Amino acid sequence: MDILSSDMNLVLLVGKEWKARALLRAQLIEEGLEVEAHESVGSALESLEASPAIPSLLIADLAESDDPSADAEKLARWTARVPVWVIASLNLITNKLLRGREFELILTRPVDVGELVAQIKQRVGTDSP
């Protein structure tokens, strides 16, 4: 690995809808994870580039993105360094916009927040109560 070090409890969240972002962030913090939330993919990636730590997971909700194609392309550049999960509308998935980009997981909206939190905990490997 380069100079960047992995932070095993850090999750980056990206989503335009602040209520959904805040709810997921609050639940993950309750589970003992460190969470950094961003409104846009650009903002999240700027933060990632500026930070010495690599998150254990980056989750981006592209369903409400202004430019899901450009955001998917930007995120795909990071898949070799950080696991990327994408939340998308069925339309984005059927248009094959996300396929072949090496995202670790593509979830379809609507997403059950409780189930998503459980999946994140399992992926990150936390046993917090």
C-alpha positions as CSV (number, residue, x, y, z in Angstrom):
1,M,0.0,0.0,0.0
2,D,1.2,3.6,-0.6
3,I,1.6,6.2,2.0
4,L,-2.1,5.9,2.7
5,S,-3.1,3.8,5.6
6,S,-6.4,1.9,6.0
7,D,-8.8,3.0,8.7
8,M,-10.8,-0.1,9.5
9,N,-13.6,1.7,11.2
10,L,-14.1,4.6,8.7
11,V,-17.0,4.6,6.3
12,L,-17.5,7.3,3.7
13,L,-21.1,8.0,2.8
14,V,-22.2,9.9,-0.2
15,G,-25.8,10.9,-0.9
16,K,-27.7,14.0,-2.1
17,E,-30.6,13.4,0.3
18,W,-29.5,14.7,3.6
19,K,-32.2,12.9,5.7
20,A,-31.2,9.5,4.3
21,R,-27.5,10.4,4.7
22,A,-28.1,11.6,8.3
23,L,-30.1,8.5,9.3
24,L,-27.6,6.0,8.0
25,R,-24.7,8.0,9.5
26,A,-26.4,8.1,12.9
27,Q,-27.0,4.4,12.9
28,L,-23.5,3.6,11.9
29,I,-22.1,5.8,14.6
30,E,-24.3,4.1,17.1
31,E,-22.7,0.8,15.9
32,G,-19.3,2.2,16.8
33,L,-18.1,3.2,13.3
34,E,-16.5,6.4,12.3
35,V,-18.5,8.0,9.5
36,E,-17.8,10.8,7.2
37,A,-20.8,12.0,5.1
38,H,-20.8,14.0,1.9
39,E,-23.5,15.4,-0.3
40,S,-21.6,14.7,-3.6
41,V,-19.1,12.2,-5.0
42,G,-16.8,15.1,-5.8
43,S,-16.7,16.3,-2.2
44,A,-16.1,12.7,-0.9
45,L,-13.3,12.1,-3.3
46,E,-11.6,15.5,-2.5
47,S,-11.7,14.5,1.1
48,L,-10.3,11.0,0.3
49,E,-7.5,12.5,-1.7
50,A,-6.6,14.9,1.1
51,S,-6.7,12.3,3.9
52,P,-3.8,10.0,4.8
53,A,-6.4,7.3,5.8
54,I,-8.3,5.1,3.4
55,P,-11.8,4.2,4.6
56,S,-12.7,0.6,5.0
57,L,-15.8,1.3,2.8
58,L,-17.2,4.0,0.5
59,I,-21.0,3.9,-0.1
60,A,-22.4,6.2,-2.7
61,D,-26.1,6.7,-3.4
62,L,-26.2,7.5,-7.1
63,A,-30.0,7.3,-7.4
64,E,-30.4,11.0,-6.8
65,S,-27.1,12.1,-8.4
66,D,-27.2,15.0,-10.9
67,D,-24.8,13.1,-13.2
68,P,-24.7,9.4,-12.2
69,S,-22.6,8.4,-15.2
70,A,-19.8,10.9,-14.3
71,D,-20.1,10.0,-10.6
72,A,-19.8,6.2,-11.4
73,E,-16.8,6.9,-13.5
74,K,-15.1,8.9,-10.7
75,L,-15.9,6.2,-8.2
76,A,-14.6,3.5,-10.4
77,R,-11.1,5.1,-10.4
78,W,-11.0,4.3,-6.6
79,T,-12.1,0.7,-6.6
80,A,-8.6,-0.7,-6.6
81,R,-7.9,1.2,-3.3
82,V,-11.2,1.2,-1.5
83,P,-14.2,-1.1,-1.6
84,V,-17.1,0.9,-3.2
85,W,-20.7,0.1,-2.8
86,V,-23.2,1.9,-5.0
87,I,-26.9,2.4,-4.3
88,A,-28.8,3.0,-7.5
89,S,-32.2,3.1,-9.0
90,L,-33.4,0.2,-11.1
91,N,-33.2,2.4,-14.1
92,L,-29.4,3.0,-13.6
93,I,-28.8,-0.7,-13.2
94,T,-30.9,-1.8,-16.2
95,N,-29.1,0.8,-18.4
96,K,-25.9,-1.0,-17.5
97,L,-24.3,2.2,-16.4
98,L,-22.7,0.6,-13.3
99,R,-21.7,-2.8,-14.7
100,G,-18.1,-3.6,-15.4
101,R,-16.8,-0.9,-13.1
102,E,-15.6,-3.3,-10.4
103,F,-17.9,-2.0,-7.6
104,E,-17.9,-4.4,-4.8
105,L,-21.7,-4.2,-4.4
106,I,-24.5,-2.6,-6.3
107,L,-27.7,-2.2,-4.2
108,T,-31.1,-1.3,-5.7
109,R,-33.3,1.3,-4.1
110,P,-35.3,1.2,-1.9
111,V,-32.7,-0.1,0.6
112,D,-33.7,-1.3,4.1
113,V,-31.5,0.8,6.4
114,G,-31.4,-1.8,9.1
115,E,-30.3,-4.5,6.6
116,L,-27.7,-2.1,5.1
117,V,-26.2,-1.4,8.5
118,A,-25.9,-5.1,9.2
119,Q,-24.2,-5.6,5.8
120,I,-21.8,-2.7,6.5
121,K,-21.0,-4.1,10.0
122,Q,-20.3,-7.5,8.5
123,R,-18.1,-6.1,5.7
124,V,-16.2,-3.8,8.0
125,G,-15.8,-6.5,10.6
126,T,-17.0,-4.7,13.7
127,D,-18.6,-6.5,16.6
128,S,-19.9,-3.4,18.3
129,P,-23.2,-3.9,20.1
